[in-house]
Amino acid sequence: MVPLPLIGHIYPLLHLAKALVARLNFTVTFVNNYFYHQHILVQESLSSTPGNSSNGKLRFEWVENGLPQDFDMNAAVKRRAEFRQGCMNMQAPLKALMESLNQKHQPVSCVIFGSFFPWAHHAAMELGIPTVFFWSQSAAVFSIYRHTPLLVANSFFPFKKASPECKEDSARLVSYIPGVSPLYPEDFPTFYFVDEESHVNLQRMVSQFDLLKDCKAVVINSFYELEKEPFEALQSESLSVFAVGPLLSSKQAHGDVVEFCSTVHEGSENVKQDECLIWLDKQRMHSVLYISFGTVLNPTPENLMGIALALRESQQPFIWALKLRSSYNHLSGTSTVNCSVAEMLPEHFLEDTADYGIFVPWAPQQEVLAHPSVGAFLSHCGWNSTLESVSMGVPMIPLPIFSDQTTNCKYVVDEWKVGVRFKFNESSNPVDSADLMRVLKVVFHDEEGRELRKRAGKLKEAARRALETGSRSGLNQLSQALMDTIS
């Protein structure tokens, strides 16, 4: 298995690896660059959960990417050119590793490669090894990218951002993508916000779908009850598609079905982890707003200020996992924190909110979302966070920033109806604090909020059903397909 070397892509695929070795009598080799290989080894050594044992059937390897071994991979968004080149550099060493494994161990029978990492597929094809494409976003977003030619044929480009008075004009809805609910142009992934389909960033996203004709199957980190229409549409196109989600690490989402590996920071941040959960133990049921915007991006400074003002005015209890702002040194490849939490927020904010809010640099997200005191999640709507919130039955307040987050927001609010929007403009104007206060009141105090929680609870049960053992389990179906491929 070879993921794109970013935390949000590595861990879902690692959860899949552990699920497969628990079901099948073969060995999985999990390949990373040196930076994340070392990180995973540390986390694996810290994890003491009995269910994490793979009985030697899960091996970890790393290959060179041409970057210094201490290069800060966590700063990928700030030096995309170097990151992309590092990924490309892994193709030849990966091929050499597979050749070495063929000589030393059982031959490599199949390569499962992560989305946005086509070089692993190319290396496998050169050796005649079958591949499986692991998609780390939603099935709906998969269908959007796959059907980009339909958008071109229907003159979607150039992207046209609507004026406020025309924004919800039904004539602007795009309703011809198979399995995808009608979307306004602004609901598409942000890579579509370009003048022409040949834009380099969009083409990098779309070009990986040319590989599907050579792949044995597509594996999507989602589940059928959540995205019935997209999965049925993809299957009708003769794609071998497996819904294997939600791929989570928390025991709360799965009962005793499968215990997955530890989250990315467990152990290294256990003091803060304990602080989070101890603080939550003292709060009322469904009273706390959890705030986190993932591992890559923060909202603009103006939007952080807007959120903070709404929290202070409403006195809404909150726990905020806030990454400190840092600067990136292109020569050394390292990042340096250059401000404190207090400097990122309004003056005296920490003192004013000390009685009802806490800040942490990182939180054990799935444990926090599973805690009965948490009543809502203010999130960027990254797919991992969205799946975690759905699986824990927690309503969402979306603040999408980048990529597929805009589409996820649309589904959370308008399709699954487990979230409420508030007014913001991430590119210029700050969060409308008054409107965020309105949404907080709706979610935490009004009847609409109780209905949101009921619907979220139903999706939580659907997520549990998706991971039950049995012939309808997506993981079991994939396991059988892999056995057929290997044999």
C-alpha positions in Angstrom: 0.0 0.0 0.0 1.3 3.4 -1.0 -0.5 6.6 0.2 0.1 10.2 -0.8 2.5 11.4 1.9 0.1 13.6 3.8 -1.4 12.8 7.2 -5.0 13.0 6.0 -4.2 10.4 3.3 -1.9 8.2 5.2 -4.1 7.2 8.1 -7.3 6.1 6.3 -5.1 3.8 4.1 -3.3 2.5 7.2 -6.7 1.8 8.8 -7.6 -0.1 5.7 -4.4 -2.1 5.9 -5.1 -3.1 9.5 -8.6 -4.1 8.6 -7.4 -6.3 5.7 -4.7 -8.1 7.7 -7.3 -8.8 10.3 -9.4 -10.6 7.6 -6.9 -12.1 5.2 -4.0 -14.5 5.5 -1.5 -12.4 3.6 1.1 -9.7 4.4 0.6 -6.0 3.7 3.7 -3.8 3.2 2.9 -0.1 3.9 5.3 2.3 2.1 6.0 5.9 3.0 8.8 8.5 2.7 11.3 8.6 5.5 9.6 11.4 7.4 6.2 9.6 7.8 7.8 6.2 8.1 9.6 7.3 11.2 6.5 9.0 12.5 4.3 5.8 12.1 6.9 3.6 13.7 6.8 5.9 16.8 3.1 5.8 16.9 2.9 2.1 16.5 5.3 1.6 19.3 3.2 3.9 21.6 0.0 2.0 20.8 -0.8 -0.7 23.3 -4.3 -1.6 22.1 -4.5 -5.4 21.8 -6.7 -5.0 18.7 -3.8 -3.2 17.0 -1.7 -6.4 16.7 -1.2 -7.5 13.1 0.8 -10.7 14.1 3.6 -9.6 11.8 1.4 -9.4 8.7 1.8 -5.6 8.5 5.3 -4.4 7.5 6.5 -0.8 7.2 9.0 0.3 4.5 10.2 3.7 3.2 11.7 4.9 -0.1 13.7 8.0 -0.9 12.0 11.1 -2.2 15.1 13.2 -2.9 14.4 15.6 -0.1 16.4 16.0 3.1 15.2 13.5 5.7 14.4 16.3 8.2 12.3 18.1 5.6 9.1 19.4 7.2 6.4 17.4 5.3 3.7 19.0 7.6 4.3 22.3 5.6 3.3 20.8 2.3 0.8 23.5 1.5 3.5 26.1 1.7 5.9 24.5 -0.8 3.8 22.5 -3.2 6.4 22.4 -6.0 9.0 20.6 -3.7 6.3 18.3 -2.3 5.1 17.3 -5.8 8.7 16.7 -7.0 9.4 14.6 -3.9 6.4 12.4 -4.7 7.5 12.0 -8.3 11.0 11.1 -7.1 9.5 8.1 -5.2 8.5 6.2 -8.4 11.9 4.6 -9.2 12.8 3.7 -5.6 9.3 2.2 -5.2 9.8 0.0 -8.2 13.2 -1.0 -6.8 11.6 -1.8 -3.4 9.0 -4.0 -5.0 11.7 -5.9 -7.0 13.6 -6.4 -3.8 10.5 -7.7 -2.0 9.8 -10.1 -4.9 13.3 -11.6 -4.3 13.3 -11.7 -0.5 9.7 -12.4 0.4 6.5 -13.5 -1.2 6.0 -11.7 -4.5 4.1 -8.5 -4.5 0.6 -9.5 -5.8 -1.2 -6.2 -5.8 -0.6 -2.5 -5.1 -3.2 -0.4 -3.5 -2.2 3.2 -4.2 -3.7 6.4 -2.8 -5.5 9.1 -4.8 -3.2 11.9 -6.0 -0.3 9.5 -6.1 -0.3 8.0 -9.6 3.4 7.3 -9.6 2.8 4.2 -7.5 0.5 2.9 -10.2 3.1 3.5 -12.9 5.8 1.7 -10.9 3.5 -1.3 -10.4 2.5 -1.4 -14.1 6.1 -1.5 -15.1 6.4 -4.7 -13.1 3.1 -6.2 -14.3 1.5 -6.0 -10.8 -2.2 -5.3 -10.7 -3.3 -2.1 -8.9 -6.3 -0.9 -6.9 -7.1 2.9 -6.6 -7.9 4.1 -3.1 -10.0 7.3 -3.2 -9.7 9.3 0.0 -12.6 11.7 -0.6 -16.4 11.2 -1.1 -18.0 9.1 -3.8 -19.8 12.2 -5.0 -16.6 14.1 -5.5 -15.1 11.1 -7.2 -18.0 11.2 -9.7 -17.6 14.9 -10.2 -13.9 14.6 -11.2 -14.6 11.5 -13.3 -17.2 13.3 -15.3 -15.3 16.5 -16.0 -15.8 16.0 -19.7 -19.5 16.5 -19.1 -18.8 19.8 -17.6 -16.7 20.8 -20.5 -19.5 19.7 -23.0 -22.0 21.8 -21.0 -19.9 25.0 -21.0 -19.2 25.0 -17.3 -16.0 26.8 -17.9 -15.0 29.6 -17.4 -16.2 29.3 -13.8 -18.6 32.1 -13.1 -19.1 33.3 -9.5 -22.6 34.6 -9.1 -23.6 38.0 -7.8 -25.4 37.8 -4.4 -28.8 38.4 -6.0 -28.3 35.6 -8.5 -26.5 33.1 -6.3 -29.5 30.8 -5.8 -31.0 31.1 -9.3 -32.1 27.5 -10.1 -31.0 28.0 -13.7 -27.4 27.9 -12.4 -27.8 24.4 -10.9 -25.6 21.7 -12.5 -27.8 18.5 -12.4 -26.3 16.2 -15.0 -23.4 14.6 -13.2 -24.4 10.9 -12.6 -25.3 10.2 -8.9 -24.5 13.8 -7.8 -27.2 16.0 -6.3 -27.8 19.3 -8.2 -25.0 21.7 -7.3 -24.4 25.4 -7.8 -21.0 26.2 -9.4 -19.8 27.4 -5.9 -20.5 23.9 -4.5 -17.9 22.3 -6.7 -14.4 21.5 -5.4 -12.3 24.7 -5.6 -10.1 23.3 -8.3 -13.0 24.0 -10.7 -12.9 27.7 -9.9 -10.8 28.4 -13.0 -11.2 29.9 -16.4 -10.6 26.7 -18.4 -10.5 22.9 -17.9 -6.8 22.9 -19.0 -5.8 24.8 -15.8 -2.7 22.9 -14.5 -4.2 22.3 -11.0 -7.5 20.9 -12.3 -5.7 18.7 -14.8 -3.5 17.2 -12.1 -6.7 16.2 -10.3 -8.5 14.9 -13.3 -5.6 13.1 -15.0 -5.5 10.4 -12.4 -8.9 9.2 -13.6 -7.2 8.1 -16.8 -5.6 5.3 -14.8 -8.9 3.7 -13.9 -9.0 1.6 -17.1 -5.8 -0.2 -15.9 -6.9 -0.7 -12.3 -8.6 -3.8 -11.0 -10.9 -1.8 -8.6 -11.6 1.5 -6.9 -11.9 1.6 -3.1 -13.7 4.6 -1.6 -13.6 5.7 2.1 -17.3 6.2 2.4 -20.4 3.9 3.0 -23.4 3.0 0.9 -26.1 4.3 3.1 -24.5 7.7 3.2 -23.9 8.0 -0.6 -26.3 5.5 -2.2 -26.8 7.5 -5.4 -23.1 8.2 -6.2 -22.2 4.5 -5.6 -25.1 3.2 -7.7 -24.1 5.6 -10.5 -20.5 4.5 -10.5 -21.4 0.8 -10.4 -23.7 1.3 -13.3 -20.7 2.5 -15.3 -19.1 -1.0 -15.0 -16.6 0.2 -12.4 -15.6 -2.3 -9.7 -16.2 0.0 -6.7 -16.0 -0.9 -3.0 -17.4 1.3 -0.2 -15.1 0.5 2.7 -15.8 3.4 5.0 -15.9 4.9 7.4 -12.2 4.1 8.0 -11.7 5.5 11.5 -9.4 4.8 14.3 -11.8 5.2 17.2 -13.4 2.2 18.8 -16.6 4.3 19.5 -17.6 4.2 15.9 -17.3 0.5 15.4 -18.1 -1.2 18.7 -16.0 -4.4 18.7 -16.2 -5.0 15.0 -12.6 -3.9 14.2 -10.2 -2.0 16.3 -8.1 0.3 14.1 -4.7 2.0 14.7 -4.1 4.9 16.9 -4.7 8.5 15.7 -1.7 10.5 14.4 -0.7 12.2 17.6 -1.7 9.7 20.3 1.0 9.4 22.9 3.0 12.5 21.7 0.2 14.8 22.9 -1.2 12.7 25.7 -1.1 15.5 28.3 -3.2 17.7 26.1 -5.4 14.7 25.2 -6.1 14.1 28.9 -6.8 17.8 29.4 -9.4 17.8 26.6 -11.3 14.8 27.9 -11.1 15.8 31.6 -12.5 19.2 30.7 -15.3 17.7 28.6 -16.2 15.4 31.5 -17.2 18.5 33.5 -19.5 20.0 30.9 -23.3 19.4 30.3 -24.5 17.0 27.6 -24.4 18.4 24.1 -23.3 21.8 25.4 -19.8 22.1 23.9 -18.8 23.4 20.4 -15.7 21.6 19.1 -13.6 23.7 16.6 -10.9 22.3 14.4 -9.8 23.0 10.8 -7.7 20.0 10.1 -3.9 19.4 9.8 -3.1 21.6 6.8 -4.9 25.0 6.8 -6.3 27.6 9.2 -9.0 30.1 8.2 -7.8 33.6 7.4 -6.8 35.8 10.4 -10.0 37.8 9.8 -12.2 34.7 10.0 -10.5 33.5 13.1 -11.3 36.9 14.7 -14.9 36.6 13.5 -15.3 33.2 15.1 -13.7 34.4 18.3 -16.0 37.4 18.6 -19.1 35.1 18.2 -17.8 32.8 20.9 -17.2 35.7 23.3 -20.6 37.4 22.7 -22.6 34.2 22.9 -20.5 32.7 25.8 -20.8 29.4 24.0 -18.7 26.7 25.7 -16.0 25.5 23.3 -12.9 23.4 22.8 -10.7 24.8 20.0 -7.8 22.8 18.4 -5.9 25.8 17.0 -2.7 25.4 15.0 -0.2 28.2 15.7 0.7 30.3 12.7 4.2 29.5 11.4 6.6 30.7 8.7 8.3 28.4 6.3 12.0 28.6 5.4 12.5 27.4 1.8 16.3 27.0 2.2 16.2 24.8 5.3 12.8 23.1 4.6 11.6 23.8 8.1 8.7 25.7 9.7 9.0 28.0 12.7 6.1 29.1 15.0 6.0 32.8 15.0 3.0 33.7 17.1 1.1 32.6 20.2 -2.6 31.7 20.5 -3.3 35.1 22.2 -1.8 36.9 19.2 -4.1 35.1 16.8 -7.3 36.2 18.6 -8.9 39.4 19.9 -7.3 41.2 22.8 -8.1 39.7 26.2 -10.0 36.8 24.5 -8.3 34.1 26.5 -9.1 35.8 29.8 -12.7 36.6 28.8 -13.5 33.0 27.8 -11.4 31.1 30.4 -14.5 30.0 32.3 -16.2 28.3 29.3 -13.5 27.5 26.7 -10.1 25.9 26.3 -7.5 25.9 23.5 -5.2 23.0 22.6 -2.7 22.6 19.7 -4.2 19.2 18.9 -7.1 17.2 20.2 -7.9 13.4 19.9 -10.7 14.3 17.5 -12.6 11.1 17.4 -12.7 10.8 21.1 -13.7 14.4 21.4 -16.6 13.9 18.9 -17.7 10.8 20.7 -17.9 12.5 24.0 -21.5 13.2 25.2 -20.7 16.8 26.1 -20.0 17.7 22.5 -23.0 19.2 20.7 -21.6 20.4 17.4 -18.5 20.6 15.3 -17.3 23.8 13.6 -15.2 22.3 10.8 -13.5 23.0 7.5 -15.5 19.9 6.2 -12.5 17.9 5.1 -13.6 14.4 4.2 -12.0 12.7 7.2 -13.5 15.2 9.6 -16.9 15.0 7.9 -16.9 11.2 8.2 -15.8 11.3 11.8 -18.5 13.8 12.7 -21.1 11.7 10.8 -19.9 8.5 12.5 -20.2 10.0 15.9 -23.6 11.6 15.3 -22.4 15.2 15.8 -24.1 18.1 13.9 -21.7 20.3 11.9 -21.2 24.0 11.3 -19.2 24.2 8.1 -16.5 26.7 7.2 -15.0 25.2 3.9 -11.7 26.5 2.8 -10.2 24.4 0.0 -10.6 21.5 -2.4 -13.5 19.1 -1.8 -14.6 20.9 1.3 -17.1 23.1 -0.5 -18.9 20.0 -1.9 -18.8 18.2 1.4 -20.4 21.3 3.0 -23.2 21.2 0.4 -24.0 17.5 1.3 -23.8 18.1 5.1 -26.2 21.0 5.0 -28.6 20.3 2.1 -28.5 16.6 1.5 -27.9 14.9 4.8 -29.3 17.9 6.7 -27.0 17.5 9.7 -25.4 20.9 9.5 -26.2 24.7 9.4 -24.3 27.3 7.3 -23.4 30.8 8.4 -22.3 33.8 6.4 -18.6 34.1 5.6 -16.2 34.9 2.7 -12.9 33.2 3.1 -11.2 35.4 0.5 -12.0 38.8 1.8 -14.7 39.6 4.3 -14.5 38.2 7.8 -16.9 35.8 9.3 -20.3 37.4 10.1 -20.1 37.1 13.8 -23.8 37.9 14.3 -24.8 35.2 11.9 -22.5 32.7 13.5 -24.2 33.5 16.8 -27.6 32.9 15.2 -26.4 29.4 14.0 -25.0 28.6 17.5 -28.4 29.4 19.0 -30.1 27.2 16.4 -27.9 24.3 16.9 -27.6 24.4 20.7 -30.9 25.9 21.9 -33.7 25.6 19.2 -35.9 22.8 18.0 -34.1 22.8 14.7 -30.9 21.8 16.5 -32.7 18.9 18.2 -33.8 17.7 14.8 -30.3 18.0 13.4 -29.1 15.8 16.2 -31.7 13.2 15.5 -30.7 13.0 11.9 -27.1 12.9 12.8 -27.9 10.0 15.2 -29.4 8.1 12.3 -26.3 8.5 10.2 -24.2 7.3 13.2 -26.2 4.1 13.2 -25.8 3.7 9.5 -22.0 4.1 9.9 -22.1 1.3 12.5 -24.1 -0.9 10.1 -21.6 -0.3 7.4 -18.8 -1.9 9.4 -20.8 -4.9 10.6 -19.3 -8.3 9.6 -21.2 -10.2 6.9 -21.5 -10.6 3.2 -22.7 -7.0 2.6 -19.7 -5.5 4.4 -17.7 -3.4 1.9 -14.5 -4.5 3.6 -15.4 -8.2 3.3 -16.4 -7.7 -0.4 -13.0 -6.1 -1.0 -11.2 -8.8 0.9 -12.8 -11.4 -1.4 -12.0 -9.4 -4.5 -8.3 -9.1 -3.5 -8.2 -12.9 -2.8 -9.6 -13.5 -6.3 -7.0 -11.0 -7.8 -4.1 -12.6 -6.0 -5.1 -16.1 -6.8 
